[in-house]
Amino acid sequence: MKKIQLIIIITLLTFGTNFGQTFYAGFKSFQLKDSTRIYKPNTELSDSLHYRPVDLDIWYPSNEKKGKALKSGDLFCLFEQRAVNYQDNEDYTGIINDLAQFYVVELGAGTDGQKLLNIETKSFSNLEPSATKYPVIVYMSGFNGMGFENYKILEELAQNGFLVVSIWSVGRYPGDMTNQKEDLLEQVHDAEFAIRYLKENDSLNADFNNIGIIGCSWGGMSTAVLVDGNPNIKAFVSLDGTETHYFGEEDENDQFIQEIYDSGLFNPETQNIKYLYLESGDKLDEFQPLKDYNYFRELNSKKYYLRFKKSTHADFTCIPSILESSDNSVQVYDNIKNLTVAFFKESLENKDVFQSVWEKLMAFDYTTEEPYNISKKTETTSEIVGVVVDNENDKPLQYVSIGILNKETGTVTDINGKFALHLKEEFENDTIRISSIGYKTVEILVKDLMLKKQPVSINLDEQINELDEVVITASEFKKKILGNETESKFMSTGFSYDQLGAEMGVKINIRKKQTFVDAFNFNISHNRLSAKSIFRVNFYSVENNKPNENILTENILVLIEPKQVGKITIDLKPYNIVLNNDVIVTLEWVASDGENNNGEAIFFSIGMFNSGTLYKKSSQAKFKKYSNMGVGFNIDVRY
């Protein structure tokens, strides 16, 4: 019987808005140096990276039209050039194809990255600027991003009579942005340098009495700092910016964000600026924040808030929209673009256009003016410490996974079987699961374990498994590599410095019965860890495309030295692994021999792989599909 498909036709609830565009969008790029800042420490003046490089992309109004419009690939090429130019020990030549393919696959728009690179923009290179002076818009891009991520808004602003300068998000040497205060300030100083440069080189006819600013994602935090130090900025549009933050999802991220808030770099209660905050609708879908910092709430000036209920964070860039990845993405981005242009026309040009656009959006049920409302209860934590031992001989068991069942709180025992588990008060009625290869799993209620004298001792019984009989015939074996063979340096995913118990992997399809596994391979693209790391290889049976039971009978450990990169091959012949069905192969971080520092991480290559990457943040958390791109894990097999 043929499968019957139900096709639902969705009518977009967007609306057309005509602001009387009278210009073409000219585009120029400038490669500059800020000689007031050192970029690469401990270098001579002759070093090309001694002073801070600053690359500016500028969209501006022009009355002429000549030549062909740029393609989005032309803007992506700028990203590649800067990835190469901002550091001197990595070669990122050719990354635009990887980057484009990443976006296309992640957004479900196919597998051909050229589809994105060939999209025609409405921007034209090196047009003659219009002679009239126009208000300035500074665009602060998202984390390690630049103008290509929102070029549709930037060229639309130029068509409507604004000069737009894009500040790309790049931190300290070697050019990787982090959420630490020091890297954030580099983007702020880049923006201040850009304004000074435009004032000193007024060939683009900028009106510095009327300055607005857009902050996208992480650029929202940089924007809030820039506004505080530059009171001449009149208007601020935030595209899902991090100047508002919900605490409780990731401890390290929360720590760095809190340090920025505590630093006094911005004070919204004293800022006099017109503010429009546009927020995505899925931020709190899978976690309950402990507290928040709400820039909108703290600001005392004229302000507007709007949340698009069914939007994602990615919808606040133009890429899902231009790829038409979904009707909703197109709808949301059109609305964001119209609101942004109208807001600046009213705030900087005194054109009475914003309210009508705002009221049209208020008529739709996919928007709300109500900010997220979260509980303000104080977090109470406690600690359980103990040791896990073999019930037969009291021998301490190393690398045992222990954590709150289906929650992102967990750890792994050390080489002496010891552990420490920090628990929130809300976990009192949850279950702690203790599991180890070769032993029966134990589950204990948190409240029962809390009643025991600390440190606690947890005993595990050995799991006796009878192996299926393997029949080997005299026929010649065929050898094959199954899985994802990528060794990309550009596209990668990994673990932060303190994520013991975290795990990631991919599903590998097994086509033949009795497939013998000879080796496991993966590629480390970047490794900033200071300590030697120990990872465990896991092979899981598959249920509903998620890991089920670990089919191994003993630990397979991988030792990775500090800073070690490149391809790693683990010989699995001694373990006699025979597969008859599909498996999910993972790496689990179980120990560090030494201490890693805040901000350090290890990254593994990712690339094309249909089943995508599965990931969990702690030892007993649920596996989630982390990406449509697959981490580069593969196995050498014979069958």
Secondary structure, 3 states (H helix, E strand, C coil): CCCCCCCCCCCCCCCCCCCCCCCEEEEEEEEEEEEEEECCCCCCCCCCCCEEEEEEEEEEEECCCCCCCCEHHHHHHHHHHHHHHCCCCCCCCCHHHHHHHHHHHHCCCCCCCHHHHCCECCEEECCCECCCCEEEEEEECCCCCCHHHHHHHHHHHHHCCCEEEEECCCCCCCCCCCCCHHHHHHHHHHHHHHHHHHHHCHHHCEEEEEEEEEEECCHHHHHHHHHHHCCCEEEEEEECCCCCEEECCCHHHHHHHHHHHHCCCCCHHHCCCEEEEEECCCCCCCCCCCEEECHHHHCCCCEEEEEECCCCHHHHCCHHHHCCCCHHHHHHHHHHHHHHHHHHHHHHHCCCCHHHHHHHHHCCCCEECCCCCCCCCCCCEEEEEEEEEECCCCCECCCCEEEECCCCCEEECCCCCEEEEEEEHHHCCCEEEEECCCECCEEEEHHHHHHCCCCEEEEECECCCCCCCCCCCCCCCCEEEEECCCCCCCCEEEEECCCCCCEEEEEECCCCCCEEEEEEEEEEEEECCCCEEEEEEEEEEEECCEEEEECCCCCEEEEECCCCCEEEEEECHHHCCEECCCEEEEEEEEEEECCCCCCCEEEEEEECCCCCEEEECCCCCCCEEEECCEECCEEEEEC
